[in-house]
Amino acid sequence: MTGACPVHEGFDPLSPEFLADPYAVLAGLPLAEAPVFYAPSIGYYVLTRYAGIEQALLVQAGGA
């Protein structure tokens, strides 16, 4: 992925809709094109693929 990280203003993992059915909310996002995005509601970047999460944790732990 090149360019700026996408921002999903409406994504809120603490919203009642997300808590009721997170899969439905995530299915509505263009994750195939942007599996990493910034969520201003929580002030964090969101990783949605296992490989990305694994890589981030390994880098944080000093591995990879």
PyMOL Python script that loads the backbone (N, CA, C, O; Angstrom):
from pymol import cmd

cmd.read_pdbstr("""\
ATOM      1  N   MET A   1       0.843  -1.171   0.000  1.00  0.00           N
ATOM      2  CA  MET A   1       0.000   0.000   0.000  1.00  0.00           C
ATOM      3  C   MET A   1       0.884   1.228   0.000  1.00  0.00           C
ATOM      4  O   MET A   1       1.840   1.306   0.772  1.00  0.00           O
ATOM      5  N   THR A   2       0.583   2.166  -0.837  1.00  0.00           N
ATOM      6  CA  THR A   2       1.353   3.395  -0.885  1.00  0.00           C
ATOM      7  C   THR A   2       0.447   4.574  -0.603  1.00  0.00           C
ATOM      8  O   THR A   2      -0.776   4.468  -0.689  1.00  0.00           O
ATOM      9  N   GLY A   3       1.056   5.694  -0.266  1.00  0.00           N
ATOM     10  CA  GLY A   3       0.274   6.895  -0.009  1.00  0.00           C
ATOM     11  C   GLY A   3      -0.105   6.992   1.459  1.00  0.00           C
ATOM     12  O   GLY A   3       0.405   6.266   2.312  1.00  0.00           O
ATOM     13  N   ALA A   4      -1.016   7.914   1.719  1.00  0.00           N
ATOM     14  CA  ALA A   4      -1.442   8.157   3.090  1.00  0.00           C
ATOM     15  C   ALA A   4      -2.354   7.038   3.587  1.00  0.00           C
ATOM     16  O   ALA A   4      -3.060   6.400   2.806  1.00  0.00           O
ATOM     17  N   CYS A   5      -2.324   6.821   4.859  1.00  0.00           N
ATOM     18  CA  CYS A   5      -3.182   5.817   5.472  1.00  0.00           C
ATOM     19  C   CYS A   5      -4.621   6.330   5.450  1.00  0.00           C
ATOM     20  O   CYS A   5      -4.872   7.480   5.809  1.00  0.00           O
ATOM     21  N   PRO A   6      -5.567   5.489   5.032  1.00  0.00           N
ATOM     22  CA  PRO A   6      -6.960   5.929   5.023  1.00  0.00           C
ATOM     23  C   PRO A   6      -7.477   6.194   6.435  1.00  0.00           C
ATOM     24  O   PRO A   6      -6.991   5.622   7.411  1.00  0.00           O
ATOM     25  N   VAL A   7      -8.458   7.060   6.518  1.00  0.00           N
ATOM     26  CA  VAL A   7      -9.105   7.389   7.786  1.00  0.00           C
ATOM     27  C   VAL A   7     -10.569   7.009   7.649  1.00  0.00           C
ATOM     28  O   VAL A   7     -11.225   7.389   6.679  1.00  0.00           O
ATOM     29  N   HIS A   8     -11.082   6.263   8.615  1.00  0.00           N
ATOM     30  CA  HIS A   8     -12.497   5.907   8.634  1.00  0.00           C
ATOM     31  C   HIS A   8     -13.134   6.637   9.814  1.00  0.00           C
ATOM     32  O   HIS A   8     -13.120   6.157  10.947  1.00  0.00           O
ATOM     33  N   GLU A   9     -13.694   7.812   9.514  1.00  0.00           N
ATOM     34  CA  GLU A   9     -14.292   8.661  10.547  1.00  0.00           C
ATOM     35  C   GLU A   9     -15.408   7.959  11.315  1.00  0.00           C
ATOM     36  O   GLU A   9     -15.557   8.165  12.519  1.00  0.00           O
ATOM     37  N   GLY A  10     -16.192   7.131  10.626  1.00  0.00           N
ATOM     38  CA  GLY A  10     -17.360   6.522  11.251  1.00  0.00           C
ATOM     39  C   GLY A  10     -17.081   5.248  12.028  1.00  0.00           C
ATOM     40  O   GLY A  10     -17.982   4.717  12.678  1.00  0.00           O
ATOM     41  N   PHE A  11     -15.847   4.743  11.978  1.00  0.00           N
ATOM     42  CA  PHE A  11     -15.549   3.487  12.669  1.00  0.00           C
ATOM     43  C   PHE A  11     -15.383   3.750  14.159  1.00  0.00           C
ATOM     44  O   PHE A  11     -14.542   4.548  14.573  1.00  0.00           O
ATOM     45  N   ASP A  12     -16.192   3.075  14.949  1.00  0.00           N
ATOM     46  CA  ASP A  12     -16.105   3.199  16.406  1.00  0.00           C
ATOM     47  C   ASP A  12     -16.320   1.814  17.014  1.00  0.00           C
ATOM     48  O   ASP A  12     -17.453   1.337  17.074  1.00  0.00           O
ATOM     49  N   PRO A  13     -15.247   1.163  17.465  1.00  0.00           N
ATOM     50  CA  PRO A  13     -15.389  -0.192  18.003  1.00  0.00           C
ATOM     51  C   PRO A  13     -16.128  -0.249  19.342  1.00  0.00           C
ATOM     52  O   PRO A  13     -16.373  -1.332  19.871  1.00  0.00           O
ATOM     53  N   LEU A  14     -16.479   0.902  19.880  1.00  0.00           N
ATOM     54  CA  LEU A  14     -17.241   0.926  21.123  1.00  0.00           C
ATOM     55  C   LEU A  14     -18.706   1.290  20.889  1.00  0.00           C
ATOM     56  O   LEU A  14     -19.474   1.418  21.842  1.00  0.00           O
ATOM     57  N   SER A  15     -19.092   1.456  19.627  1.00  0.00           N
ATOM     58  CA  SER A  15     -20.477   1.805  19.313  1.00  0.00           C
ATOM     59  C   SER A  15     -21.384   0.606  19.547  1.00  0.00           C
ATOM     60  O   SER A  15     -20.931  -0.536  19.463  1.00  0.00           O
ATOM     61  N   PRO A  16     -22.654   0.848  19.839  1.00  0.00           N
ATOM     62  CA  PRO A  16     -23.586  -0.276  20.028  1.00  0.00           C
ATOM     63  C   PRO A  16     -23.687  -1.174  18.794  1.00  0.00           C
ATOM     64  O   PRO A  16     -23.833  -2.390  18.926  1.00  0.00           O
ATOM     65  N   GLU A  17     -23.610  -0.586  17.593  1.00  0.00           N
ATOM     66  CA  GLU A  17     -23.696  -1.370  16.366  1.00  0.00           C
ATOM     67  C   GLU A  17     -22.520  -2.337  16.251  1.00  0.00           C
ATOM     68  O   GLU A  17     -22.706  -3.508  15.920  1.00  0.00           O
ATOM     69  N   PHE A  18     -21.301  -1.844  16.525  1.00  0.00           N
ATOM     70  CA  PHE A  18     -20.122  -2.695  16.440  1.00  0.00           C
ATOM     71  C   PHE A  18     -20.160  -3.786  17.508  1.00  0.00           C
ATOM     72  O   PHE A  18     -19.866  -4.948  17.227  1.00  0.00           O
ATOM     73  N   LEU A  19     -20.518  -3.415  18.714  1.00  0.00           N
ATOM     74  CA  LEU A  19     -20.555  -4.395  19.798  1.00  0.00           C
ATOM     75  C   LEU A  19     -21.614  -5.466  19.552  1.00  0.00           C
ATOM     76  O   LEU A  19     -21.439  -6.613  19.964  1.00  0.00           O
ATOM     77  N   ALA A  20     -22.711  -5.104  18.885  1.00  0.00           N
ATOM     78  CA  ALA A  20     -23.758  -6.073  18.587  1.00  0.00           C
ATOM     79  C   ALA A  20     -23.346  -7.035  17.477  1.00  0.00           C
ATOM     80  O   ALA A  20     -23.647  -8.227  17.540  1.00  0.00           O
ATOM     81  N   ASP A  21     -22.651  -6.512  16.451  1.00  0.00           N
ATOM     82  CA  ASP A  21     -22.269  -7.358  15.314  1.00  0.00           C
ATOM     83  C   ASP A  21     -21.027  -6.779  14.627  1.00  0.00           C
ATOM     84  O   ASP A  21     -21.152  -6.107  13.603  1.00  0.00           O
ATOM     85  N   PRO A  22     -19.835  -7.030  15.172  1.00  0.00           N
ATOM     86  CA  PRO A  22     -18.626  -6.448  14.591  1.00  0.00           C
ATOM     87  C   PRO A  22     -18.375  -6.898  13.155  1.00  0.00           C
ATOM     88  O   PRO A  22     -17.824  -6.138  12.359  1.00  0.00           O
ATOM     89  N   TYR A  23     -18.771  -8.119  12.817  1.00  0.00           N
ATOM     90  CA  TYR A  23     -18.531  -8.621  11.461  1.00  0.00           C
ATOM     91  C   TYR A  23     -19.318  -7.826  10.429  1.00  0.00           C
ATOM     92  O   TYR A  23     -18.813  -7.561   9.338  1.00  0.00           O
ATOM     93  N   ALA A  24     -20.537  -7.445  10.757  1.00  0.00           N
ATOM     94  CA  ALA A  24     -21.350  -6.655   9.825  1.00  0.00           C
ATOM     95  C   ALA A  24     -20.741  -5.279   9.612  1.00  0.00           C
ATOM     96  O   ALA A  24     -20.722  -4.779   8.487  1.00  0.00           O
ATOM     97  N   VAL A  25     -20.244  -4.664  10.673  1.00  0.00           N
ATOM     98  CA  VAL A  25     -19.627  -3.337  10.552  1.00  0.00           C
ATOM     99  C   VAL A  25     -18.357  -3.430   9.713  1.00  0.00           C
ATOM    100  O   VAL A  25     -18.151  -2.618   8.811  1.00  0.00           O
ATOM    101  N   LEU A  26     -17.510  -4.408   9.998  1.00  0.00           N
ATOM    102  CA  LEU A  26     -16.267  -4.561   9.239  1.00  0.00           C
ATOM    103  C   LEU A  26     -16.530  -4.924   7.782  1.00  0.00           C
ATOM    104  O   LEU A  26     -15.761  -4.535   6.902  1.00  0.00           O
ATOM    105  N   ALA A  27     -17.600  -5.660   7.516  1.00  0.00           N
ATOM    106  CA  ALA A  27     -17.942  -6.014   6.140  1.00  0.00           C
ATOM    107  C   ALA A  27     -18.292  -4.786   5.317  1.00  0.00           C
ATOM    108  O   ALA A  27     -18.173  -4.809   4.092  1.00  0.00           O
ATOM    109  N   GLY A  28     -18.719  -3.722   5.967  1.00  0.00           N
ATOM    110  CA  GLY A  28     -19.063  -2.489   5.272  1.00  0.00           C
ATOM    111  C   GLY A  28     -17.877  -1.595   4.967  1.00  0.00           C
ATOM    112  O   GLY A  28     -18.037  -0.569   4.305  1.00  0.00           O
ATOM    113  N   LEU A  29     -16.706  -1.955   5.427  1.00  0.00           N
ATOM    114  CA  LEU A  29     -15.500  -1.154   5.179  1.00  0.00           C
ATOM    115  C   LEU A  29     -14.730  -1.730   3.991  1.00  0.00           C
ATOM    116  O   LEU A  29     -14.771  -2.939   3.762  1.00  0.00           O
ATOM    117  N   PRO A  30     -14.031  -0.888   3.238  1.00  0.00           N
ATOM    118  CA  PRO A  30     -13.252  -1.379   2.090  1.00  0.00           C
ATOM    119  C   PRO A  30     -11.915  -1.979   2.529  1.00  0.00           C
ATOM    120  O   PRO A  30     -10.856  -1.449   2.192  1.00  0.00           O
ATOM    121  N   LEU A  31     -11.963  -3.065   3.267  1.00  0.00           N
ATOM    122  CA  LEU A  31     -10.751  -3.648   3.840  1.00  0.00           C
ATOM    123  C   LEU A  31      -9.882  -4.366   2.821  1.00  0.00           C
ATOM    124  O   LEU A  31      -8.689  -4.555   3.061  1.00  0.00           O
ATOM    125  N   ALA A  32     -10.440  -4.765   1.703  1.00  0.00           N
ATOM    126  CA  ALA A  32      -9.630  -5.421   0.670  1.00  0.00           C
ATOM    127  C   ALA A  32      -8.596  -4.452   0.124  1.00  0.00           C
ATOM    128  O   ALA A  32      -7.468  -4.850  -0.168  1.00  0.00           O
ATOM    129  N   GLU A  33      -8.963  -3.192  -0.017  1.00  0.00           N
ATOM    130  CA  GLU A  33      -8.039  -2.181  -0.533  1.00  0.00           C
ATOM    131  C   GLU A  33      -7.197  -1.548   0.571  1.00  0.00           C
ATOM    132  O   GLU A  33      -6.075  -1.106   0.324  1.00  0.00           O
ATOM    133  N   ALA A  34      -7.736  -1.506   1.784  1.00  0.00           N
ATOM    134  CA  ALA A  34      -7.047  -0.826   2.883  1.00  0.00           C
ATOM    135  C   ALA A  34      -7.211  -1.614   4.176  1.00  0.00           C
ATOM    136  O   ALA A  34      -8.086  -1.290   4.979  1.00  0.00           O
ATOM    137  N   PRO A  35      -6.390  -2.643   4.399  1.00  0.00           N
ATOM    138  CA  PRO A  35      -6.517  -3.438   5.616  1.00  0.00           C
ATOM    139  C   PRO A  35      -5.994  -2.740   6.867  1.00  0.00           C
ATOM    140  O   PRO A  35      -6.118  -3.265   7.974  1.00  0.00           O
ATOM    141  N   VAL A  36      -5.410  -1.556   6.690  1.00  0.00           N
ATOM    142  CA  VAL A  36      -4.942  -0.737   7.809  1.00  0.00           C
ATOM    143  C   VAL A  36      -5.577   0.634   7.650  1.00  0.00           C
ATOM    144  O   VAL A  36      -5.553   1.218   6.567  1.00  0.00           O
ATOM    145  N   PHE A  37      -6.146   1.144   8.736  1.00  0.00           N
ATOM    146  CA  PHE A  37      -6.728   2.479   8.670  1.00  0.00           C
ATOM    147  C   PHE A  37      -6.653   3.146  10.033  1.00  0.00           C
ATOM    148  O   PHE A  37      -6.448   2.488  11.054  1.00  0.00           O
ATOM    149  N   TYR A  38      -6.822   4.467  10.032  1.00  0.00           N
ATOM    150  CA  TYR A  38      -6.810   5.245  11.264  1.00  0.00           C
ATOM    151  C   TYR A  38      -8.250   5.470  11.703  1.00  0.00           C
ATOM    152  O   TYR A  38      -9.099   5.828  10.886  1.00  0.00           O
ATOM    153  N   ALA A  39      -8.528   5.266  12.972  1.00  0.00           N
ATOM    154  CA  ALA A  39      -9.863   5.477  13.535  1.00  0.00           C
ATOM    155  C   ALA A  39      -9.798   6.630  14.536  1.00  0.00           C
ATOM    156  O   ALA A  39      -9.372   6.432  15.674  1.00  0.00           O
ATOM    157  N   PRO A  40     -10.214   7.831  14.128  1.00  0.00           N
ATOM    158  CA  PRO A  40     -10.148   8.983  15.030  1.00  0.00           C
ATOM    159  C   PRO A  40     -10.965   8.811  16.310  1.00  0.00           C
ATOM    160  O   PRO A  40     -10.641   9.415  17.333  1.00  0.00           O
ATOM    161  N   SER A  41     -12.019   7.996  16.265  1.00  0.00           N
ATOM    162  CA  SER A  41     -12.861   7.815  17.451  1.00  0.00           C
ATOM    163  C   SER A  41     -12.083   7.234  18.625  1.00  0.00           C
ATOM    164  O   SER A  41     -12.422   7.477  19.783  1.00  0.00           O
ATOM    165  N   ILE A  42     -11.030   6.459  18.319  1.00  0.00           N
ATOM    166  CA  ILE A  42     -10.220   5.864  19.390  1.00  0.00           C
ATOM    167  C   ILE A  42      -8.779   6.364  19.372  1.00  0.00           C
ATOM    168  O   ILE A  42      -8.005   6.089  20.288  1.00  0.00           O
ATOM    169  N   GLY A  43      -8.427   7.107  18.310  1.00  0.00           N
ATOM    170  CA  GLY A  43      -7.078   7.652  18.222  1.00  0.00           C
ATOM    171  C   GLY A  43      -6.009   6.621  17.924  1.00  0.00           C
ATOM    172  O   GLY A  43      -4.855   6.793  18.316  1.00  0.00           O
ATOM    173  N   TYR A  44      -6.380   5.547  17.230  1.00  0.00           N
ATOM    174  CA  TYR A  44      -5.432   4.482  16.919  1.00  0.00           C
ATOM    175  C   TYR A  44      -5.551   4.029  15.465  1.00  0.00           C
ATOM    176  O   TYR A  44      -6.556   4.266  14.794  1.00  0.00           O
ATOM    177  N   TYR A  45      -4.493   3.372  15.008  1.00  0.00           N
ATOM    178  CA  TYR A  45      -4.538   2.689  13.722  1.00  0.00           C
ATOM    179  C   TYR A  45      -5.143   1.311  13.962  1.00  0.00           C
ATOM    180  O   TYR A  45      -4.898   0.690  14.996  1.00  0.00           O
ATOM    181  N   VAL A  46      -5.924   0.843  13.015  1.00  0.00           N
ATOM    182  CA  VAL A  46      -6.585  -0.451  13.125  1.00  0.00           C
ATOM    183  C   VAL A  46      -5.999  -1.379  12.071  1.00  0.00           C
ATOM    184  O   VAL A  46      -5.983  -1.051  10.884  1.00  0.00           O
ATOM    185  N   LEU A  47      -5.521  -2.535  12.507  1.00  0.00           N
ATOM    186  CA  LEU A  47      -5.014  -3.574  11.603  1.00  0.00           C
ATOM    187  C   LEU A  47      -6.074  -4.656  11.536  1.00  0.00           C
ATOM    188  O   LEU A  47      -6.586  -5.091  12.568  1.00  0.00           O
ATOM    189  N   THR A  48      -6.410  -5.096  10.324  1.00  0.00           N
ATOM    190  CA  THR A  48      -7.511  -6.044  10.192  1.00  0.00           C
ATOM    191  C   THR A  48      -7.095  -7.404   9.647  1.00  0.00           C
ATOM    192  O   THR A  48      -7.946  -8.277   9.475  1.00  0.00           O
ATOM    193  N   ARG A  49      -5.826  -7.606   9.376  1.00  0.00           N
ATOM    194  CA  ARG A  49      -5.368  -8.904   8.863  1.00  0.00           C
ATOM    195  C   ARG A  49      -4.376  -9.530   9.835  1.00  0.00           C
ATOM    196  O   ARG A  49      -3.555  -8.842  10.440  1.00  0.00           O
ATOM    197  N   TYR A  50      -4.470 -10.834   9.968  1.00  0.00           N
ATOM    198  CA  TYR A  50      -3.606 -11.561  10.897  1.00  0.00           C
ATOM    199  C   TYR A  50      -2.136 -11.260  10.651  1.00  0.00           C
ATOM    200  O   TYR A  50      -1.390 -11.002  11.595  1.00  0.00           O
ATOM    201  N   ALA A  51      -1.711 -11.291   9.389  1.00  0.00           N
ATOM    202  CA  ALA A  51      -0.287 -11.085   9.072  1.00  0.00           C
ATOM    203  C   ALA A  51       0.180  -9.702   9.528  1.00  0.00           C
ATOM    204  O   ALA A  51       1.298  -9.564  10.026  1.00  0.00           O
ATOM    205  N   GLY A  52      -0.645  -8.697   9.367  1.00  0.00           N
ATOM    206  CA  GLY A  52      -0.279  -7.352   9.801  1.00  0.00           C
ATOM    207  C   GLY A  52      -0.186  -7.243  11.308  1.00  0.00           C
ATOM    208  O   GLY A  52       0.715  -6.593  11.838  1.00  0.00           O
ATOM    209  N   ILE A  53      -1.118  -7.880  11.996  1.00  0.00           N
ATOM    210  CA  ILE A  53      -1.111  -7.876  13.459  1.00  0.00           C
ATOM    211  C   ILE A  53       0.114  -8.627  13.980  1.00  0.00           C
ATOM    212  O   ILE A  53       0.785  -8.168  14.904  1.00  0.00           O
ATOM    213  N   GLU A  54       0.397  -9.777  13.383  1.00  0.00           N
ATOM    214  CA  GLU A  54       1.560 -10.564  13.795  1.00  0.00           C
ATOM    215  C   GLU A  54       2.849  -9.771  13.600  1.00  0.00           C
ATOM    216  O   GLU A  54       3.711  -9.758  14.480  1.00  0.00           O
ATOM    217  N   GLN A  55       2.982  -9.111  12.454  1.00  0.00           N
ATOM    218  CA  GLN A  55       4.182  -8.333  12.184  1.00  0.00           C
ATOM    219  C   GLN A  55       4.335  -7.183  13.176  1.00  0.00           C
ATOM    220  O   GLN A  55       5.435  -6.930  13.668  1.00  0.00           O
ATOM    221  N   ALA A  56       3.257  -6.497  13.465  1.00  0.00           N
ATOM    222  CA  ALA A  56       3.319  -5.393  14.425  1.00  0.00           C
ATOM    223  C   ALA A  56       3.730  -5.871  15.805  1.00  0.00           C
ATOM    224  O   ALA A  56       4.521  -5.214  16.482  1.00  0.00           O
ATOM    225  N   LEU A  57       3.202  -7.005  16.224  1.00  0.00           N
ATOM    226  CA  LEU A  57       3.559  -7.526  17.544  1.00  0.00           C
ATOM    227  C   LEU A  57       4.998  -8.017  17.590  1.00  0.00           C
ATOM    228  O   LEU A  57       5.670  -7.853  18.607  1.00  0.00           O
ATOM    229  N   LEU A  58       5.484  -8.618  16.504  1.00  0.00           N
ATOM    230  CA  LEU A  58       6.867  -9.078  16.474  1.00  0.00           C
ATOM    231  C   LEU A  58       7.830  -7.896  16.500  1.00  0.00           C
ATOM    232  O   LEU A  58       8.848  -7.943  17.191  1.00  0.00           O
ATOM    233  N   VAL A  59       7.525  -6.855  15.768  1.00  0.00           N
ATOM    234  CA  VAL A  59       8.378  -5.660  15.761  1.00  0.00           C
ATOM    235  C   VAL A  59       8.384  -5.034  17.141  1.00  0.00           C
ATOM    236  O   VAL A  59       9.436  -4.632  17.637  1.00  0.00           O
ATOM    237  N   GLN A  60       7.210  -4.948  17.770  1.00  0.00           N
ATOM    238  CA  GLN A  60       7.103  -4.377  19.112  1.00  0.00           C
ATOM    239  C   GLN A  60       7.912  -5.188  20.122  1.00  0.00           C
ATOM    240  O   GLN A  60       8.507  -4.630  21.043  1.00  0.00           O
ATOM    241  N   ALA A  61       7.929  -6.508  19.940  1.00  0.00           N
ATOM    242  CA  ALA A  61       8.635  -7.388  20.873  1.00  0.00           C
ATOM    243  C   ALA A  61      10.128  -7.492  20.561  1.00  0.00           C
ATOM    244  O   ALA A  61      10.875  -8.128  21.305  1.00  0.00           O
ATOM    245  N   GLY A  62      10.559  -6.874  19.472  1.00  0.00           N
ATOM    246  CA  GLY A  62      11.975  -6.912  19.126  1.00  0.00           C
ATOM    247  C   GLY A  62      12.336  -8.034  18.198  1.00  0.00           C
ATOM    248  O   GLY A  62      13.518  -8.229  17.917  1.00  0.00           O
ATOM    249  N   GLY A  63      11.374  -8.783  17.708  1.00  0.00           N
ATOM    250  CA  GLY A  63      11.633  -9.860  16.751  1.00  0.00           C
ATOM    251  C   GLY A  63      11.529  -9.360  15.343  1.00  0.00           C
ATOM    252  O   GLY A  63      11.470  -8.150  15.120  1.00  0.00           O
ATOM    253  N   ALA A  64      11.504 -10.259  14.380  1.00  0.00           N
ATOM    254  CA  ALA A  64      11.382  -9.981  12.932  1.00  0.00           C
ATOM    255  C   ALA A  64      12.252  -8.830  12.602  1.00  0.00           C
ATOM    256  O   ALA A  64      12.314  -8.415  11.445  1.00  0.00           O
TER     257      ALA A  64
END
""", "prot")
cmd.dss("prot")
cmd.show_as("cartoon", "prot")
cmd.util.cbc("prot")
cmd.orient("prot")
